[in-house]
Amino acid sequence: MEHKSIANRIVVYATLVILLIFALFPLYWMFNTSFKSQGEIYNMTPSFWPKHFTWSAYEKLITEKHFLVNIKNSLLVSLLVSLVSIAVSMLAAYAIAKLKFRGRSVISRGILYAYLMPRAVLFIPLYMLVTALGVGNSVYGLMLVYPTITIPYATWMLISYFKSIPVEIEEAAMIDGCSRARTMLNIIFPLAAPGVAATFIFAFTLCWSEYLYALVIVTKGTDKTLTLGLSDMIVGDVFAWGPLMGGSILASIPVVIMYLFTSKYMVSGMTVGGVK
């Protein structure tokens, strides 16, 4: 039985290693390509490591493409929209999950339907809206439009998380003299920190990687986001593979850092043992 258990573990670990290689190889190839010269990239025989290590792709990104400006715009829009969306969604989700009122289920389904609405249907009226308000062709227009994506998503996610928090915790707090608002702020929201952190990350990622609304609303170079900056490197059938791969690596760094710093909050079960 012991030998069988060891053999099973070897098979499991070997399978995981193979799957991990398949999952990480595209990232490695992006990293590898970003340090190659243009001639080496188009070589018929691919190399798994640059023969002539060069920073030209990153120099072109910074000096010619002004890609750091695109990253700054995306970072500003994604952070502000995610923070505002989480603040609004927490209140809306708590009301739907914990308060009893007529039409609660209809509102809950309406939020889901709003999130599932195709963006291709909405970008024309949203473009007309931001143009009428005078914030078209700027990051402020994106800040106005992106909550239509993030708030329905964040609210729907947090509704299910708030419902998982035992109602006995709220009842115990109210028996001890807490008001509804104090119970919500001091008890429920801290207990929901893992769900809030996870929802914030996904909302940030939605804004960070969004392309269609940015393409329609923003055309000015100084206000373009990173997705538009990357797409501008494709001219006709000519692909600047070095800067494209380098830009993709740079664009992934903030998201990776955010996942690393918030991963400790993305743990379920904080309420286990909260009720005797």
PyMOL commands that set and color helices and strands:
alter all, ss='L'
color gray80, all
select helices_A, chain A and resi 2-34+38-41+56-63+67-98+104-116+119-132+139-145+147-163+167-175+180-191+193-208+212-217+221-223+226-231+241-265
alter helices_A, ss='H'
color red, helices_A
select strands_A, chain A and resi 234-235+238-239
alter strands_A, ss='S'
color yellow, strands_A
deselect
rebuild
show_as cartoon
